Amino acid sequence: MTLDVLLGDVRSLKQKRSVVRPIVAELQRKFAVSVAETGDQDLYRRCEIGVAVVASTAAHCTQVLDNCERLVAGRPEIELLSARHRLFGREEE
């Protein structure tokens, strides 16, 4: 999943890190997913966060990703602009 995020009152890359790092850490801790800032690293008010999960069923993957999306969307200091989900199965090997 890729999350496109608009950060609130952020005026530097240092402030951006102080907002993004806790979000990344909370996603990792609560949902045991792989997560990282994957884009827009040079822009201080935008952020792209990539989230990946591996599970035995597509339904479980979808549930975990939906929960991650809800957590990010619920953060008052940011605005979630979009979330793009993509599932890979055995047929894509």
Backbone as CSV, one residue per row, in Angstrom:
resi,resn,N_x,N_y,N_z,CA_x,CA_y,CA_z,C_x,C_y,C_z
1,MET,0.851,-1.159,0.000,0.000,0.000,0.000,0.900,1.226,0.000
2,THR,0.485,2.236,-0.721,1.195,3.501,-0.737,0.250,4.577,-0.227
3,LEU,0.699,5.332,0.758,-0.089,6.408,1.343,0.523,7.739,0.951
4,ASP,-0.274,8.621,0.386,0.165,9.970,0.042,-0.356,10.897,1.129
5,VAL,0.568,11.548,1.830,0.214,12.306,3.030,0.643,13.765,2.874
6,LEU,-0.241,14.665,3.292,0.070,16.086,3.386,0.278,16.393,4.858
7,LEU,1.447,16.929,5.175,1.773,17.231,6.567,1.259,18.616,6.922
8,GLY,0.906,18.793,8.166,0.324,20.054,8.634,1.336,21.177,8.686
9,ASP,1.500,21.768,9.829,2.359,22.935,10.023,3.821,22.509,10.130
10,VAL,4.400,22.148,9.001,5.786,21.692,8.940,6.548,22.652,8.042
11,ARG,7.690,23.161,8.538,8.436,24.159,7.789,9.866,23.736,7.440
12,SER,10.228,22.487,7.782,11.575,22.022,7.461,11.565,20.500,7.364
13,LEU,12.629,19.961,6.781,12.759,18.509,6.698,12.945,17.890,8.083
14,LYS,13.563,18.640,8.990,13.743,18.154,10.362,12.377,18.014,11.050
15,GLN,11.515,18.991,10.891,10.162,18.903,11.451,9.389,17.766,10.792
16,LYS,9.591,17.572,9.499,8.921,16.488,8.783,9.286,15.151,9.411
17,ARG,10.575,14.929,9.669,11.016,13.677,10.294,10.368,13.474,11.657
18,SER,10.197,14.562,12.401,9.601,14.442,13.739,8.129,14.081,13.682
19,VAL,7.478,14.293,12.540,6.080,13.900,12.353,5.991,12.492,11.767
20,VAL,6.830,12.192,10.788,6.744,10.928,10.052,7.273,9.749,10.872
21,ARG,8.362,9.920,11.575,8.954,8.806,12.340,7.986,8.161,13.335
22,PRO,7.250,8.936,14.133,6.309,8.294,15.055,5.193,7.526,14.345
23,ILE,4.770,7.990,13.189,3.735,7.289,12.425,4.276,5.951,11.939
24,VAL,5.469,5.963,11.371,6.109,4.739,10.887,6.296,3.754,12.043
25,ALA,6.781,4.246,13.174,7.013,3.371,14.334,5.711,2.784,14.864
26,GLU,4.652,3.577,14.900,3.372,3.080,15.398,2.786,2.015,14.474
27,LEU,2.904,2.204,13.172,2.426,1.196,12.224,3.188,-0.115,12.412
28,GLN,4.506,-0.031,12.553,5.309,-1.234,12.760,4.921,-1.943,14.049
29,ARG,4.760,-1.175,15.107,4.477,-1.753,16.423,3.078,-2.367,16.495
30,LYS,2.076,-1.662,15.999,0.693,-2.130,16.143,0.328,-3.253,15.183
31,PHE,0.883,-3.227,13.977,0.414,-4.150,12.943,1.475,-5.105,12.417
32,ALA,2.707,-5.024,12.907,3.806,-5.903,12.476,3.957,-5.909,10.957
33,VAL,3.975,-4.717,10.369,4.137,-4.563,8.929,5.513,-3.973,8.642
34,SER,5.935,-4.082,7.391,7.127,-3.371,6.936,6.663,-2.022,6.425
35,VAL,7.290,-0.980,6.885,6.840,0.367,6.515,8.040,1.302,6.444
36,ALA,7.989,2.231,5.473,9.071,3.195,5.298,8.559,4.405,4.526
37,GLU,9.263,5.502,4.679,8.997,6.662,3.834,9.612,6.344,2.475
38,THR,8.779,6.273,1.447,9.240,5.780,0.149,9.284,6.843,-0.943
39,GLY,8.819,8.030,-0.656,8.835,9.056,-1.690,8.675,10.439,-1.114
40,ASP,8.893,11.428,-1.959,8.778,12.843,-1.589,9.701,13.208,-0.434
41,GLN,10.891,12.602,-0.385,11.807,12.878,0.721,12.364,14.293,0.700
42,ASP,12.369,14.930,-0.461,12.915,16.285,-0.550,11.859,17.369,-0.331
43,LEU,10.596,16.985,-0.201,9.521,17.944,0.062,9.165,17.897,1.541
44,TYR,9.088,19.055,2.185,8.862,19.020,3.624,7.396,18.962,4.029
45,ARG,6.454,19.218,3.114,5.036,19.139,3.484,4.334,17.924,2.910
46,ARG,5.023,17.122,2.114,4.432,15.916,1.526,5.252,14.709,1.937
47,CYS,4.577,13.572,1.969,5.252,12.339,2.348,4.545,11.169,1.682
48,GLU,5.323,10.232,1.181,4.770,8.978,0.686,5.265,7.882,1.613
49,ILE,4.318,7.119,2.151,4.652,6.032,3.064,4.247,4.725,2.405
50,GLY,5.188,3.793,2.338,4.912,2.469,1.787,4.735,1.468,2.904
51,VAL,3.694,0.649,2.793,3.394,-0.364,3.805,3.294,-1.714,3.094
52,ALA,3.952,-2.732,3.658,3.896,-4.074,3.076,3.592,-5.089,4.170
53,VAL,2.801,-6.099,3.796,2.453,-7.167,4.724,2.398,-8.477,3.943
54,VAL,2.781,-9.555,4.607,2.709,-10.884,4.014,1.801,-11.728,4.897
55,ALA,0.838,-12.412,4.271,-0.087,-13.262,5.018,-0.528,-14.411,4.131
56,SER,-1.167,-15.390,4.750,-1.579,-16.576,4.011,-2.809,-16.343,3.144
57,THR,-3.589,-15.301,3.445,-4.780,-15.023,2.636,-4.819,-13.550,2.231
58,ALA,-5.424,-13.301,1.093,-5.586,-11.929,0.624,-6.504,-11.145,1.561
59,ALA,-7.480,-11.813,2.135,-8.411,-11.143,3.051,-7.690,-10.606,4.274
60,HIS,-6.756,-11.387,4.801,-6.001,-10.927,5.971,-5.111,-9.743,5.603
61,CYS,-4.477,-9.793,4.454,-3.653,-8.670,3.992,-4.500,-7.408,3.871
62,THR,-5.658,-7.536,3.255,-6.548,-6.397,3.074,-6.978,-5.822,4.416
63,GLN,-7.291,-6.689,5.365,-7.710,-6.235,6.693,-6.591,-5.450,7.386
64,VAL,-5.382,-5.961,7.338,-4.247,-5.285,7.979,-3.991,-3.940,7.305
65,LEU,-4.003,-3.912,5.979,-3.757,-2.657,5.265,-4.861,-1.634,5.531
66,ASP,-6.101,-2.078,5.600,-7.207,-1.172,5.934,-7.025,-0.575,7.325
67,ASN,-6.590,-1.400,8.278,-6.338,-0.902,9.636,-5.211,0.126,9.651
68,CYS,-4.168,-0.122,8.872,-3.066,0.834,8.764,-3.551,2.154,8.172
69,GLU,-4.358,2.056,7.132,-4.889,3.259,6.496,-5.741,4.060,7.483
70,ARG,-6.582,3.380,8.251,-7.423,4.064,9.243,-6.590,4.767,10.303
71,LEU,-5.519,4.105,10.745,-4.661,4.720,11.753,-4.054,6.023,11.228
72,VAL,-3.524,5.989,10.008,-2.902,7.181,9.424,-3.956,8.263,9.182
73,ALA,-5.116,7.884,8.666,-6.175,8.857,8.393,-6.681,9.518,9.669
74,GLY,-6.561,8.830,10.792,-7.039,9.365,12.056,-6.083,10.313,12.752
75,ARG,-4.892,10.474,12.215,-3.917,11.376,12.844,-4.305,12.823,12.564
76,PRO,-4.491,13.650,13.599,-4.959,15.019,13.392,-3.922,15.957,12.777
77,GLU,-2.628,15.635,12.896,-1.593,16.542,12.417,-1.284,16.383,10.926
78,ILE,-1.922,15.421,10.279,-1.685,15.180,8.857,-3.008,15.004,8.124
79,GLU,-2.927,15.045,6.796,-4.103,14.768,5.957,-3.729,13.664,4.982
80,LEU,-4.491,12.583,5.001,-4.259,11.488,4.068,-4.917,11.843,2.750
81,LEU,-4.109,12.047,1.712,-4.633,12.448,0.406,-5.118,11.250,-0.405
82,SER,-4.368,10.153,-0.343,-4.786,8.953,-1.066,-4.094,7.722,-0.499
83,ALA,-4.722,6.587,-0.746,-4.152,5.295,-0.354,-4.366,4.341,-1.525
84,ARG,-3.281,3.759,-2.006,-3.354,2.831,-3.130,-2.939,1.441,-2.656
85,HIS,-3.860,0.511,-2.775,-3.602,-0.881,-2.365,-3.253,-1.698,-3.594
86,ARG,-2.345,-2.646,-3.428,-2.042,-3.599,-4.494,-1.668,-4.914,-3.848
87,LEU,-2.338,-5.966,-4.266,-2.074,-7.298,-3.724,-1.348,-8.137,-4.763
88,PHE,-0.396,-8.909,-4.301,0.331,-9.852,-5.153,0.053,-11.248,-4.648
89,GLY,-0.235,-12.137,-5.572,-0.479,-13.527,-5.212,0.475,-14.446,-5.943
90,ARG,0.253,-15.703,-5.803,1.136,-16.684,-6.447,1.168,-16.549,-7.957
91,GLU,0.071,-16.162,-8.551,0.022,-16.059,-10.001,0.953,-14.969,-10.551
92,GLU,1.429,-14.030,-9.709,2.347,-12.996,-10.166,3.805,-13.404,-10.046
93,GLU,4.094,-14.610,-9.601,5.477,-15.038,-9.398,6.229,-15.096,-10.707
